[in-house]
Amino acid sequence: MKRKKSDLKGLSTFWKEEEGMGTVEIILIIVVLIGLVIIFKTQLRGLVESVFEKITKDSKTIMS
C-alpha cells in the first residue's frame, strides 16, 4: 500500500500536537490519589479523627 505525503504529514502533525495531554495527566494523578486513599483509608481516617479531636479540645480550652 502506497502512502501519500499528505497522510504522513497529518500523522506527523498528530504526534506533535499536545492538546489534551494536560487532561490525561490530571486524570492519571486523580486515579493515583484515589488509589492511595483506598489503600490507606484506615490510617487516614485515624489521622483525621485525631486532628479533629485535638482541634475540638484546643477550641474548648480557648473558649473557656
Secondary structure, DSSP 8 states (H G I E B T S, - for coil): ----HHHHHHHHHHHH--TTHHHHHHHHHHHHHHHHHHHTHHHHHHHHHHHHHHHHHHHHHHH-
